[in-house]
Amino acid sequence: MFKTVVGHSNDPDSLSAVEEVIQQCANSLAGDIPKAGILFSAIDFEHPLILQQIYQAFPGIELIGGTTDGEISSVLEFQQDSITLMLFCSDEVEIHAGVGRKVSSDPIAVTKQAVEQAQAKSTATPSLCLTHPESLTISGVSILNGLKLALGQNVPIFGGLAGDQSRYQNTYQFFQTEVLSDSVPILLFSGTILFSHGVASGWNPIGQTSQVTKVDKNILYEIDGKPALDFYHHYLGLLPPSMEYPLAVFERDGDKFYIRAPIAYNQQSGSITFFADIPDKAIIQIAEAGYEDILAASKASFMNALDNYPGAEPSAVLFFSCVARRQILGTRAKEEYQNTKLCWANHLPGCGFYSYGEIAPIDRISQTQFHNETFVTLILGTR
């Protein structure tokens, strides 16, 4: 048995919201006892109160989560200023939580602590990892590299970085009843869990391929030996680099790519700062997308996950989409989830959020990658 339930409330009062969420979950549980959960919350709620209420209602639950830039569920679909909770019940899947604190001080050691804490509760080999880590104090790529090192290459990692409604000041992560910052909470799934995923952005590479020739983590100085700004001016004229025109960064020796979105530029040095690290010598292309391309990607992501699901009866779906997609889509952001709902006739408990960077393998055979401006679908079940 693997059962998931979802609660979602947009009540602005923290106590009323969490009571509504707990009641919705309790009704759907129908007496079953959840063993783990994941909470996505807007930044302005009283998070300690919410976590205490959840823990009181479901004692001993392995709970993680964090703050967001928009929430998604099968209950209220797309919302802002809301909280949504997904709970997991199973007698055949083990789910254990761990957390690493002060990750900016030493991401390799801290992510290892999170993994070791979760693994210490189980003797089974983990099948997949969910995470909702810090986004502002350290590079998401550094956190992902630490988790990959601790988990090994055979454990895929899924999730998104915590948000704070585009204020870029402070995000929070949740672990049991604790509200943390600069942290990496994780859930490890092991046992008979079945899963599949889909990744799509909607952005299409255009123009000539080029090579990164000078970069310092997320600050790109030169492309093909020339200032990075010259590369953008070649395609955009006088328009500045923007998230509407990210870079497609190709994996080594392949045609698969992930997206990097620019956030700032320096006219004097000709450099461009991106939301995440770009590898030295990487092959890149500028990319473009229309509204319909972006919206079609959410459907493509869901259908890819659904088509690859190894069982017949999925039990839950998680979504991780990017704040840049929400900002570009504006009032049409709600269509991202609605597009996925049209693809599956039966009710499928769903939960997700808009993040500051998405985490998932590009496809079934690739290593886990860090993404910008991308829609990730993760389907879970046991049958």
TAFEN-V839375 format. One record per helix or strand of 3 or more residues. SS is the DSSP state (helix for helix, strand for strand). FROM is the first residue (numbers start at 1). TO is the last residue. If there is no record, write none. Layout:
# TAFEN-V839375
ss=SS from=FROM to=TO
ss=SS from=FROM to=TO
This chain:
# TAFEN-V839375
ss=strand from=2 to=9
ss=helix from=14 to=29
ss=strand from=36 to=41
ss=helix from=47 to=57
ss=strand from=62 to=67
ss=strand from=71 to=73
ss=strand from=77 to=79
ss=strand from=83 to=90
ss=strand from=93 to=100
ss=helix from=107 to=119
ss=strand from=126 to=131
ss=helix from=140 to=151
ss=strand from=156 to=160
ss=strand from=173 to=175
ss=strand from=178 to=180
ss=strand from=184 to=191
ss=strand from=194 to=200
ss=strand from=204 to=216
ss=strand from=219 to=223
ss=helix from=228 to=236
ss=strand from=247 to=250
ss=strand from=257 to=260
ss=strand from=262 to=266
ss=strand from=271 to=274
ss=strand from=283 to=288
ss=helix from=291 to=308
ss=strand from=316 to=322
ss=helix from=323 to=341
ss=strand from=350 to=355
ss=strand from=358 to=361
ss=strand from=368 to=371
ss=strand from=375 to=381
